Amino acid sequence: MDRLIDELGEAAAILSSSQARLHRVLPNESHVVELLVAARRLLLHSLGQEVSQRPLFPDDRAVQRYFRAHMAHASVEQARVLLLDSKNGLLRGDVVAWGTVDRVNISPRELVRRALDVGAAGMILAHNHPSGDATPSSSDIAITRDIFRAAELFDIRLLDHLIIARYGCYSFRAHGQL
């Protein structure tokens, strides 16, 4: 375990590591790697259950925990969306885009299409910043505005856009930007 902590740092980073990376750090301890992979699956399942069993908005703690577990320690940017019914219950959660270490292209058209396909009335968008800094960039602000406008045309509410980082979470809603 000391090698894991020395190499990867905190527990969340260890649980977020790929099976291949864990094997590189612990090449002769397959049983430990298997336990860590199983623990991650259990954690993600538990967080998925938490967000699926009650209205998600305006209580965003479960949403933030869910997104942080999936993305806070990822090495590349990704975008995820939670699609909600008219009572803010979860209909579906999807990865909508994979990017590079410092950008991800989110398509407003694709998000609206996914929402329409499942009859969603609302959505919560999140993407991560592998740098660890949750501060939005000018392109993050612009794409949020574009997604808000596109969704609004179809009576779909963009309830929040979260930027997830190792050292925090930025909520566009909480900062009055939605």
N, C-alpha and C positions, 0 to 999 in steps of 0.2 A: 504494500500500500504506500510506503514511503516513496517508492519510485514514481507512482502515479501522481502523488501530490507534488513532488519535485518537478516533474515534467509538465503536468497539466494545471496545477494550481488548485483552485477551489473545487468543491464537490460538484457544483453545477457543470463545470467544464469537463469533469471526469464523466459524468452521466451523459453529457452531450457529445462526447467523442465517438467517432465511428468504431466499429468492431475492428477494422484493420489497424487503426491508430492504437487502440488498446493492445492489440497483439504485438505491435512494434515496441510498446513500452514494457509489456509483460510477455516476452516471447515464450517463456516456459510455464506460464500459468493460465492455461486455457480455461480451467474451471472458474477462475476469478473473472476472466473476461466474459464468460457465459453468464455469470451471476450479475455483472454490471449491465450487460445488454438486457437481461430479463428485468432488472430493476428499472431501467429506463422505460421499457415497454409498459410496465406496471404503472409507473409515474404518469406517463402520457395518457394511458387509458383512464386513470383516476381523474386527471385534469379534464379530459374529454367528457367524462361523465358529469363532472361539476358544471361545465358550461352547457351541457345538453339538458339538464334537469330543471332549469328555471329560467325566467326572463333574464337576459343578459344586460339590459340597459335600463336604468342608469347605473346599476351596480357593476362597476368595471374591474373590481379586484380579481374575480375569477377569470375574466378575459385577459387581464395582464399576466396572471400566473400561467395561463394556458400558452399565450404567445411567448412569454419569456422562456418557458421550458422547451418550446420548439425552436426558438431562434436566437436567443441571447448569446450563445457561444458558437454560432455557426461561422464558418470561415469565409463564406460568401454571402452576399445579400440575397434575400428571397422575399417575396411578397405573399401574404396569406390573407384570405378573406373569410369572415363568418357571415353567412347569409341567414337573415332572420325573418320570421313571419310577422304578422301585424301586431302581435303581442310581445315581440322581441324574444321569442323562443327560437332556438337554433334549428334551422332546416338542414344546413350543411356547412362544412368547413373545408376549404380547398387551398392548396398551394397554387397561386396564379402565375408566378414568374420566378425564375432563378436568374441570378445575375453574376457579377464579378465581385471582387473584394471591395469595390467602392461605388457600385451602381447596380440598379435593377430597373428594367423598363416595364412599367405597369401600363397596360392598355385600358383606358376608360371604356372603350367599346367591348373588350373582352369581359370586364367586370360586370357591365350592365347586361350583356348577353347571358352570363352565368346566373345573374339574379333573376332575369326574366324566365330562364329555363326552369327554375325551381319555384317560381311564383313568390319570390322574396319581396318583402315590403321595406326591408332595411338591410344595411350591411355595415360591418366593422372591418376596416382594412388595417393591416399592419405590415410593416417591413422592418428589417433589422439593419443596424449599422455595425459591421464587424470591428470597426475602429474602437468601439466602446463608448463613443460619444453620441448621445441621443439627440443632439441639437439638429433641427431640420435644416437642410440646405435650401437654396433658392429653388432648385428643381423639385424638391419635396413639397414645397409650398405651392408651386405652380401645378403640379400633377394633382394635388389634393383639390385645388380649386376646379380643375378640369373634370375630375371624377365627380365632384359634388354637382356640377352643372349638368353633366351627362346623365347622372342618376335622377336628378330632379325632373328632367324631361319625361321620365317614365314613372313618376311618382314613387321613386325608390329613395329612401332616406340614407344618406351617408352619415351614420351616427357618430363615428369617430375614425380617425386615422392615427394609429400609434406607431411611434418609432421605438423599436426595442433595441437596447444595447446592454452590454455587460454591466454598465454602471448606471443604469436608469432607464426610464421610459418617458417619452414625450407624447402627450395627448393633445392633438389639435383642438379637440372639444374643450378640454380643461383650460387651454390658453386662449379661448374665445375666437378660434380661427375657423369654426364651423357653425 
